[in-house]
Amino acid sequence: MKTYSVKEIADMLKTNPETVRRWIREKKLDATIVSKKGGHIVYETALQEFLRSSPKYADVARASLAGVAVMSTVMVGGLIAQKFIEAEQLKRARVSNNDVAHFLRGEIQKCTDAIKAKEETIFQLQKQIESDQMQIIEFQKLIENLFIKEGEDE
């Protein structure tokens, strides 16, 4: 699934990256934090939903996304066709099933790698949640001890 960075969305919608970050903070645009250093990513479906609810930016994005849709349509043939440099060769070029299969295997590997990275992010977030939960328990114990000691002092 296609993802976009804050900067890519800002460029696409011809707005400031801080505006996109504000939309994320205000929950107008659903985003996932990759890391503190890496920032947010926005899945294509979340971006499309945002655009449906924001007519002001829908037209601007439609022009940008139309280019993306056309690129997606011709991507397989286009990337393979890069082998052929001269115009005459390109006219006579045929894309074999092996070429398409090779390209698709590469795309599968990219998706597999992306899934592994996301699973690692989930694992790290689960560890952070567990740590936060332990911190909450410790704070609750401290509160209980405060009230126990307060009762002893009276």
C-alpha positions as CSV (number, residue, x, y, z in Angstrom):
1,M,0.0,0.0,0.0
2,K,1.3,3.4,-0.9
3,T,2.4,5.8,1.8
4,Y,3.2,9.4,1.8
5,S,5.5,11.6,4.0
6,V,4.3,14.9,5.4
7,K,6.5,16.7,2.9
8,E,5.1,14.7,0.0
9,I,1.6,15.6,1.0
10,A,2.5,19.2,1.5
11,D,4.1,19.3,-2.0
12,M,1.1,17.5,-3.5
13,L,-1.4,19.9,-1.9
14,K,0.8,23.0,-2.3
15,T,0.8,23.8,1.4
16,N,3.2,24.0,4.2
17,P,4.4,20.8,5.9
18,E,3.4,22.3,9.3
19,T,-0.1,22.6,8.0
20,V,-0.1,18.8,7.3
21,R,1.3,18.2,10.8
22,R,-1.5,20.3,12.2
23,W,-4.1,18.2,10.4
24,I,-2.5,15.1,11.9
25,R,-2.5,16.6,15.4
26,E,-6.2,17.7,15.0
27,K,-7.0,14.1,13.8
28,K,-8.3,15.4,10.4
29,L,-5.6,13.3,8.7
30,D,-4.9,9.8,10.0
31,A,-1.1,9.1,10.2
32,T,1.3,6.6,11.7
33,I,4.5,7.6,13.5
34,V,7.3,5.6,12.0
35,S,9.8,7.0,14.5
36,K,10.6,10.3,16.2
37,K,13.3,10.8,13.7
38,G,11.4,9.5,10.7
39,G,8.2,11.4,11.4
40,H,4.7,10.5,10.2
41,I,3.6,8.5,7.3
42,V,0.1,8.6,5.8
43,Y,-1.4,5.7,4.0
44,E,-3.0,6.3,0.6
45,T,-6.5,5.4,1.9
46,A,-6.2,7.9,4.8
47,L,-5.1,10.6,2.4
48,Q,-8.0,9.8,0.0
49,E,-10.5,10.0,3.0
50,F,-9.0,13.3,4.0
51,L,-9.4,14.7,0.5
52,R,-13.0,13.6,0.3
53,S,-13.7,15.6,3.5
54,S,-11.6,18.6,2.3
55,P,-13.0,19.9,-1.0
56,K,-10.5,22.8,-0.9
57,Y,-7.6,20.4,-1.4
58,A,-9.4,17.7,-3.5
59,D,-9.0,19.5,-6.8
60,V,-5.3,20.2,-6.2
61,A,-4.7,16.6,-5.2
62,R,-6.7,15.3,-8.1
63,A,-4.2,16.7,-10.5
64,S,-1.3,15.3,-8.6
65,L,-2.9,11.9,-7.9
66,A,-4.0,11.7,-11.6
67,G,-0.3,11.7,-12.4
68,V,0.3,9.0,-9.8
69,A,-2.6,6.9,-11.2
70,V,-1.2,7.1,-14.7
71,M,2.2,6.2,-13.4
72,S,0.8,3.2,-11.7
73,T,-0.9,2.0,-14.8
74,V,2.2,2.2,-17.0
75,M,4.7,1.4,-14.3
76,V,5.3,-2.3,-15.2
77,G,5.7,-1.7,-18.9
78,G,7.5,1.7,-18.3
79,L,10.1,0.4,-15.9
80,I,10.9,-2.6,-18.1
81,A,11.0,-0.4,-21.2
82,Q,13.8,1.7,-19.7
83,K,16.1,-1.1,-21.0
84,F,15.5,0.2,-24.5
85,I,17.3,3.5,-25.2
86,E,16.7,4.3,-28.8
87,A,13.2,5.2,-30.1
88,E,13.2,2.5,-32.8
89,Q,14.1,-0.2,-30.3
90,L,11.2,1.1,-28.1
91,K,8.7,0.8,-31.0
92,R,9.7,-2.8,-31.6
93,A,10.1,-3.8,-27.9
94,R,8.1,-6.6,-26.4
95,V,7.8,-7.3,-22.8
96,S,8.1,-10.9,-21.9
97,N,6.3,-12.8,-19.2
98,N,9.7,-13.3,-17.5
99,D,10.3,-9.5,-17.4
100,V,6.9,-8.9,-15.8
101,A,7.5,-11.8,-13.4
102,H,10.9,-10.4,-12.4
103,F,9.5,-7.0,-11.8
104,L,6.6,-8.3,-9.8
105,R,8.9,-10.4,-7.6
106,G,10.8,-7.2,-6.9
107,E,7.6,-5.5,-5.9
108,I,6.7,-8.5,-3.6
109,Q,10.1,-8.2,-1.9
110,K,9.5,-4.5,-1.3
111,C,6.1,-5.2,0.2
112,T,7.6,-8.0,2.3
113,D,10.3,-5.7,3.6
114,A,7.8,-3.0,4.4
115,I,5.7,-5.5,6.4
116,K,8.7,-6.6,8.4
117,A,9.6,-3.0,9.2
118,K,6.0,-2.3,10.3
119,E,6.0,-5.5,12.4
120,E,9.2,-4.3,14.1
121,T,7.6,-0.9,14.7
122,I,4.6,-2.7,16.3
123,F,6.9,-4.8,18.5
124,Q,8.7,-1.6,19.7
125,L,5.4,0.1,20.4
126,Q,4.2,-2.9,22.4
127,K,7.4,-2.8,24.5
128,Q,6.8,1.0,25.1
129,I,3.2,0.3,26.1
130,E,4.3,-2.4,28.6
131,S,6.9,0.0,30.0
132,D,4.3,2.7,30.4
133,Q,1.9,0.3,32.0
134,M,4.6,-0.7,34.5
135,Q,5.2,3.0,35.2
136,I,1.5,3.5,35.9
137,I,1.5,0.6,38.4
138,E,4.6,2.1,40.1
139,F,2.8,5.5,40.4
140,Q,-0.3,3.9,41.8
141,K,1.8,2.2,44.4
142,L,3.4,5.5,45.4
143,I,0.0,7.1,45.7
144,E,-1.2,4.2,47.9
145,N,1.9,4.6,50.1
146,L,1.2,8.3,50.5
147,F,-2.2,7.6,51.9
148,I,-1.0,4.8,54.1
149,K,1.7,7.1,55.6
150,E,-0.8,9.9,55.9
151,G,-3.1,7.7,58.0
152,E,-0.2,6.7,60.2
153,D,0.8,10.3,60.9
154,E,-2.7,11.2,62.2
